[in-house]
Amino acid sequence: MKNISKIISILFLGFSLLLLSYVIYRSEFYHSGSKSDYYLKYYIFSISLVVLGIISFFLKEEFKIKTTIVFVSVILGLYLIEIYFFIDSRQFRIWRSGIDYDQRTQYEMYKDLKKKDPDAVAVMGPVHSYKKKNQNLVPLSGISNKKTLLCNENGYFPIYDSDRYGFNNPDSEWDKEEIEYLLTGDSFAHGYCVNTPNSIAGNLRKFSNGKGTITLGQIGNGPLIEYASLREYLPLIKTKRMLWLYYEGDDVLGNHFQGLKQELKNKTLLKYLEDPSFSQNLHLRQDEIDLIVKQELDKQEKSHDSGRTYENFKYSLSKFIKLFSLRRFINSTIKIFLGKTLNTVQTINPEFKKIIKQAKNFSDQNNAEFYFIYLPETARFRMRSKNIENFNDYKKVINYVSSLNIPIIDVHKEIFQKHKDPLSLYPWRSDVHYTVEGYKLVSELIKKKIDEYEGYKN
């Protein structure tokens, strides 16, 4: 009995030390300390386990063995729940559907695409470039005039021809005398993960009567980059309407909005907020932008080529070991529970407020009507919480934007809340972005609400 008890303590302490070492490696070496806030909870957890491991050497043998049996049983139970989530997962639904789904990873598709067109590129959002705090040039777009590979959520990989500034638009849109709609936002404005004619910009283009639609959206954009994009590119065209696409999955409460937190650390991006006359003159520096983004793409390509043969399998295994699906379910449940039961005293990040105000003023200066488009996330509907006003601070964001007399097009309220099966508007009822039908409904609502607003205004 004593030998078993001692072995349990040694194994438990050894596991705890290995876990702590891994947390230190990920936090301090892999991420160079840039995500210390994120890893704080893992530090607390792993250090607590080390302390418990040391204490276990002094516990009674019988208590220790019984505790170990309970602990192992709980762990096995958690992994059984994780297996259940996998059976109900996107991958399993795809397999069960029998649909001809392109099973290649995005990297495998990229390599195959380059065999046909050596100049082809994969999509690269500005999120990769602005992390370098002392960088003199911060690109806000992708590589220009290239076949660009997007993501696969609907069973296929969309490919688009980027325009002269690296955005997902037909290049000829920039030559039109008037633009009906100018969009800024993140991946939803970018057009993830559908063919260009089926994106929000693509659908609006069909309504523009030949006057044109341009999107400045890019994967990974946060509010400051979206505002900076307006400052750089809006003056190049004459547009009637500016559409700010806001995705509620991006938390705007100060300490949690990681995108804005990172953007505010960049001195160049911060100048857009502090200096009304600041500009990088990006439309004159596209060659430099192409070089910077291409270097990052090449860097990632070399990383893939360095021997990650079983990358997809490793990624899935890693998610399973970390109980990814169960943790996501618990986090969503807690968020919804707090939204239902607590009247939390939190405020929207003041910098976000400042950004929206300045974006509205800048649009007014350029004679463009500013519209705020509120887009809901899948978690709201997976957790059957579509009617909760506090979910992701929905009500606070709506109330704040309304206080600025900005017209709001509430996609959540007008489409998803009324839909009998809102999850059907997301690929495989689980992905982040919309189906072709979802994008179409959103675009039609935008057109309808703008017509109503401008008809009433006139």
Residue pairs with C-beta under 8 A, 6 or more apart in sequence:
1 61
1 62
1 65
2 61
4 61
4 65
5 61
5 64
5 65
6 57
8 56
8 64
8 65
8 68
9 53
9 56
9 57
9 64
12 49
12 52
12 53
12 56
13 50
13 53
13 54
13 56
13 57
14 53
15 49
15 53
16 46
16 49
16 50
16 52
16 53
17 50
17 53
19 46
19 49
20 43
20 46
20 47
20 49
20 50
23 39
23 42
23 43
23 46
26 39
27 33
27 35
27 36
27 38
27 39
27 42
27 43
31 39
34 131
37 255
38 258
56 64
59 67
78 323
78 326
79 320
79 323
81 326
82 320
82 323
82 324
82 325
82 326
85 325
85 326
85 329
86 92
86 320
86 325
89 325
89 430
90 427
90 428
90 429
90 430
90 431
91 316
93 428
93 429
93 430
94 101
94 155
94 428
99 155
100 155
101 155
102 109
102 152
102 155
102 156
102 157
104 112
104 152
104 157
105 311
105 312
106 122
106 149
106 151
106 152
106 157
107 122
107 304
107 311
109 149
109 152
109 157
110 120
110 122
110 149
110 301
113 120
113 147
113 149
113 159
114 120
117 147
119 146
119 147
120 146
120 147
120 148
120 149
120 159
121 142
121 143
121 146
121 147
121 148
121 149
121 294
121 297
122 148
122 149
122 297
123 142
123 148
123 149
123 150
123 151
123 190
123 219
124 142
124 143
124 293
124 296
124 297
125 142
125 187
125 190
125 218
125 219
125 220
125 221
126 138
126 139
126 140
126 141
126 218
126 220
126 221
126 225
127 219
127 220
127 221
127 259
128 220
128 293
128 296
129 135
129 138
129 139
129 292
129 293
129 296
130 138
130 225
130 262
130 263
130 266
130 268
130 269
131 262
131 266
133 265
133 266
133 267
134 267
135 266
135 268
136 268
137 268
137 280
137 285
137 288
137 289
137 292
138 228
138 266
138 268
138 269
138 280
139 166
139 282
139 289
139 292
139 293
140 216
140 218
140 225
140 228
140 229
140 232
140 282
141 165
141 166
141 167
141 216
141 218
141 229
141 282
141 289
142 148
142 162
142 166
142 167
142 218
142 293
143 162
143 166
143 289
143 290
143 293
143 294
143 297
144 162
144 163
144 164
144 165
144 166
144 286
144 289
144 290
145 161
145 162
145 163
145 164
145 171
146 161
146 162
147 159
147 160
147 161
148 159
148 160
148 161
148 162
148 168
149 157
149 158
149 159
150 157
150 158
150 159
150 160
150 191
150 192
150 193
151 157
151 158
151 192
151 193
152 193
153 192
153 193
153 427
153 428
153 431
153 432
153 433
154 193
154 194
154 427
154 435
154 436
158 191
158 193
158 194
158 195
158 196
160 168
160 191
160 195
160 196
161 170
161 171
162 168
163 169
163 170
163 171
163 173
163 174
164 171
164 174
164 286
165 174
165 233
165 282
165 283
165 286
166 286
166 289
166 290
166 293
167 214
167 215
167 216
167 217
167 218
168 190
168 191
168 196
168 199
168 201
168 215
168 217
169 201
169 213
169 214
169 215
170 196
173 179
173 205
173 212
173 213
173 214
174 214
174 236
174 237
176 210
176 211
176 212
176 237
177 211
177 238
178 211
178 212
178 238
178 239
178 240
179 208
179 211
179 212
179 213
179 214
179 237
179 238
179 239
179 240
180 204
180 207
180 208
180 209
180 211
180 212
180 213
180 239
180 240
180 241
181 201
181 204
181 208
181 213
181 214
181 239
181 240
181 241
181 243
181 446
182 213
182 214
182 215
182 216
182 234
182 237
182 239
182 241
182 242
182 243
182 368
183 189
183 200
183 201
183 204
183 213
183 214
183 215
183 216
183 217
183 243
183 245
184 215
184 216
184 217
184 221
184 226
184 227
184 229
184 230
184 242
184 243
184 244
184 245
185 215
185 217
185 221
185 226
185 243
185 244
185 245
185 246
185 247
185 373
186 217
186 218
186 219
186 220
186 221
186 222
186 226
186 245
186 247
186 250
187 217
187 218
187 219
187 220
187 221
187 247
187 432
187 433
188 200
188 217
188 245
188 247
188 375
188 433
188 434
189 200
189 201
189 215
189 216
189 217
189 218
189 221
189 243
189 245
190 199
190 215
190 217
190 218
190 219
190 221
191 199
191 200
191 201
191 202
191 215
191 217
192 219
192 432
192 433
193 427
193 431
193 433
194 433
194 434
194 435
194 436
194 439
195 202
196 202
197 203
197 205
197 206
198 436
198 439
198 440
199 215
199 439
200 215
200 245
200 439
200 442
200 443
200 446
201 213
201 214
201 215
201 217
202 213
203 439
203 440
203 443
203 444
204 213
204 443
204 446
204 447
205 212
205 213
207 443
207 447
214 233
214 237
214 239
216 226
216 229
216 230
216 233
217 245
218 225
218 229
220 259
221 229
221 259
222 250
222 257
222 259
222 260
222 262
222 263
223 252
223 259
223 260
223 263
223 352
223 355
223 356
224 260
224 263
224 264
224 269
224 270
224 272
224 273
224 351
224 355
225 263
225 269
226 244
226 355
226 359
227 272
227 273
227 355
227 358
227 359
227 362
228 269
228 272
230 242
230 359
230 362
230 363
231 272
231 278
231 279
231 362
232 279
232 280
232 281
232 282
232 283
233 282
233 283
234 242
234 362
234 363
234 366
234 368
235 366
236 283
238 367
239 366
239 368
240 368
240 369
241 368
241 369
241 371
241 450
242 359
242 363
242 366
242 368
242 369
242 370
242 371
243 371
243 373
243 446
244 356
244 359
244 370
244 371
244 372
244 373
245 373
245 375
246 372
246 373
246 374
246 375
246 397
247 375
247 377
248 374
248 375
248 376
248 377
248 380
248 391
248 392
248 394
248 397
248 412
249 377
249 379
249 392
249 432
250 257
250 259
251 257
251 392
251 393
252 260
252 348
252 349
252 352
252 393
252 397
253 346
253 347
253 348
253 349
253 393
254 347
254 349
254 350
255 261
257 349
257 352
260 349
260 351
260 352
263 269
264 270
264 351
268 280
271 278
272 278
273 351
273 354
273 355
273 358
276 358
282 289
304 311
308 314
319 325
332 379
332 382
332 383
333 383
335 379
335 391
335 392
336 383
336 385
336 388
336 391
338 344
338 390
339 385
339 388
339 389
339 390
339 391
340 388
340 390
344 390
346 393
346 396
347 396
348 393
348 396
348 397
348 400
353 400
356 372
356 400
356 401
356 404
356 406
357 404
359 370
360 370
360 404
360 406
363 369
363 370
364 370
369 407
369 454
370 406
370 407
371 406
371 407
371 408
371 409
371 446
371 450
372 401
372 406
372 407
372 408
372 409
373 408
373 409
373 411
373 442
373 446
374 394
374 397
374 398
374 408
374 409
374 410
374 411
374 412
374 413
375 411
375 412
375 442
376 386
376 411
376 412
376 416
376 422
377 392
377 432
378 423
378 426
378 430
378 431
378 432
379 385
380 386
380 388
380 391
380 392
380 412
380 416
381 416
381 422
381 423
381 426
382 423
382 430
385 391
386 412
386 416
386 417
386 422
387 417
388 394
389 395
394 412
398 408
398 410
401 408
402 408
407 449
407 450
407 453
409 445
409 446
409 449
409 450
411 442
411 445
414 445
414 449
415 422
415 425
415 441
415 442
415 445
416 422
416 425
419 425
423 429
423 430
424 435
425 434
425 435
425 437
425 438
425 441
426 432
426 433
426 434
426 435
426 438
427 433
427 434
427 435
434 442
